[in-house]
Amino acid sequence: MNGSLEINIVEWHDRQDALKAIRKTVFIDEQHVPEELEWDGRDTECTQFLASFDSTPVATARLTPEGQIGRMAVLKDFRGKGLGSQLLVAVIAQAKHAGHKQVFLHAQVSVIKFYQQHGFAAEGESFIDAGIEHRSMRLAFDHG
């Protein structure tokens, strides 16, 4: 992938147009997640991540105060190029920096292997969220 990738922590109120546009495209338009489920009212309390390729916003994720990684979305044209991995590594690094002992997420079953490659372990049974099969996953950080 030629070009310049930047991953930044951004304030929701400053960059919500870009963050919302990516999430709307991926979750609401492509995956048919109901809008009322996507916009859960928690965005202002979360740490927001925005990945831009050559200054164009192309991916996002958020970290809740409880250490849950969520709303990770990469625009279709930028998938399969390692960008999601770089974004996830940035979120994990920030979680460690913020003092979290672990992070967790609800992975769509189709991408469990992606998270396993980053050290996450699946837990419990699968469940349906927003009409999509998910599984809880957790990554505990080594102490020291």
C-alpha positions as CSV (number, residue, x, y, z in Angstrom):
1,M,0.0,0.0,0.0
2,N,1.8,3.1,-1.2
3,G,0.9,6.3,0.5
4,S,0.9,7.7,4.0
5,L,-1.1,6.2,6.9
6,E,-1.7,8.2,10.0
7,I,-3.6,6.9,13.1
8,N,-4.6,9.6,15.6
9,I,-6.6,9.8,18.8
10,V,-9.3,12.4,18.1
11,E,-12.0,14.2,20.0
12,W,-15.5,13.1,19.0
13,H,-16.8,16.7,18.8
14,D,-13.9,17.7,16.5
15,R,-14.1,14.7,14.1
16,Q,-17.5,13.2,14.4
17,D,-18.4,13.9,10.8
18,A,-15.5,11.7,9.6
19,L,-16.0,9.0,12.3
20,K,-19.8,8.8,11.6
21,A,-19.3,8.6,7.8
22,I,-17.0,5.6,8.1
23,R,-19.2,3.8,10.6
24,K,-22.4,4.6,8.6
25,T,-20.8,3.2,5.5
26,V,-19.5,0.0,7.1
27,F,-22.1,-0.8,9.8
28,I,-25.4,0.8,8.6
29,D,-25.1,0.6,4.8
30,E,-23.0,-2.6,4.3
31,Q,-23.9,-4.7,7.3
32,H,-27.5,-3.3,7.9
33,V,-27.0,-2.5,11.6
34,P,-30.0,-0.5,12.7
35,E,-29.0,3.2,13.2
36,E,-30.4,3.3,16.8
37,L,-28.0,0.5,17.7
38,E,-25.0,2.1,16.1
39,W,-25.4,5.5,17.8
40,D,-25.5,4.3,21.4
41,G,-24.8,7.7,23.0
42,R,-21.4,6.6,24.4
43,D,-19.1,8.2,21.8
44,T,-18.3,11.3,23.8
45,E,-17.0,9.3,26.7
46,C,-14.8,7.0,24.6
47,T,-11.3,7.4,23.2
48,Q,-11.8,7.7,19.4
49,F,-9.2,6.6,16.8
50,L,-9.2,7.8,13.2
51,A,-7.0,6.3,10.6
52,S,-6.4,8.4,7.5
53,F,-4.6,7.3,4.3
54,D,-3.1,10.3,2.4
55,S,-5.2,12.6,4.6
56,T,-8.5,10.8,3.7
57,P,-10.3,9.2,6.7
58,V,-10.6,5.4,6.0
59,A,-10.9,3.6,9.4
60,T,-12.0,4.1,13.0
61,A,-12.2,2.4,16.3
62,R,-13.1,3.4,19.9
63,L,-12.0,2.4,23.4
64,T,-14.6,2.6,26.2
65,P,-13.6,3.7,29.7
66,E,-14.1,0.0,30.7
67,G,-11.5,-1.2,28.2
68,Q,-13.8,-2.4,25.4
69,I,-12.6,-2.0,21.9
70,G,-15.5,-1.4,19.5
71,R,-16.9,0.2,16.5
72,M,-13.8,-0.8,14.5
73,A,-14.5,-0.2,10.9
74,V,-12.3,-0.1,7.8
75,L,-13.7,1.2,4.5
76,K,-14.0,-1.6,1.9
77,D,-11.3,-0.3,-0.5
78,F,-8.8,-0.4,2.4
79,R,-9.4,-3.8,3.8
80,G,-6.9,-6.6,3.5
81,K,-3.9,-4.2,3.4
82,G,-2.9,-4.4,7.1
83,L,-4.5,-1.2,8.0
84,G,-6.9,-2.8,10.5
85,S,-4.0,-4.5,12.2
86,Q,-2.1,-1.2,12.6
87,L,-5.3,0.4,14.0
88,L,-5.8,-2.4,16.5
89,V,-2.2,-2.2,17.6
90,A,-2.6,1.5,18.2
91,V,-5.8,1.0,20.3
92,I,-4.1,-1.7,22.4
93,A,-1.1,0.5,22.9
94,Q,-3.3,3.4,24.1
95,A,-5.2,1.0,26.4
96,K,-2.0,-0.1,28.0
97,H,-0.8,3.5,28.3
98,A,-4.2,4.4,30.0
99,G,-3.5,1.7,32.6
100,H,-5.9,-1.0,31.5
101,K,-4.9,-4.5,32.6
102,Q,-6.8,-6.0,29.7
103,V,-9.1,-5.2,26.8
104,F,-12.1,-7.0,25.5
105,L,-14.4,-6.8,22.4
106,H,-17.3,-8.4,20.7
107,A,-16.0,-9.8,17.5
108,Q,-18.1,-10.6,14.5
109,V,-17.6,-14.4,14.1
110,S,-16.2,-13.8,10.5
111,V,-13.2,-11.9,11.9
112,I,-12.3,-13.9,15.0
113,K,-9.1,-15.2,13.4
114,F,-8.0,-11.5,12.8
115,Y,-8.3,-10.8,16.6
116,Q,-6.6,-14.2,17.5
117,Q,-3.6,-13.1,15.4
118,H,-3.3,-10.2,17.8
119,G,-3.4,-12.4,20.9
120,F,-7.1,-12.2,21.7
121,A,-8.8,-15.4,23.1
122,A,-12.5,-16.2,22.4
123,E,-14.7,-16.7,25.4
124,G,-18.1,-18.2,25.9
125,E,-20.8,-19.0,23.3
126,S,-21.5,-16.9,20.2
127,F,-24.4,-14.5,20.4
128,I,-26.4,-12.3,18.0
129,D,-25.9,-8.5,18.2
130,A,-27.6,-6.2,15.6
131,G,-28.5,-9.3,13.6
132,I,-24.8,-10.4,13.3
133,E,-23.2,-13.4,15.1
134,H,-20.5,-12.3,17.6
135,R,-18.2,-13.8,20.1
136,S,-16.6,-12.2,23.2
137,M,-12.9,-12.0,23.1
138,R,-10.3,-10.8,25.6
139,L,-6.6,-9.8,25.7
140,A,-4.9,-9.7,29.1
141,F,-1.7,-7.7,29.2
142,D,1.5,-9.1,30.6
143,H,2.6,-7.4,33.8
144,G,5.9,-5.7,33.8
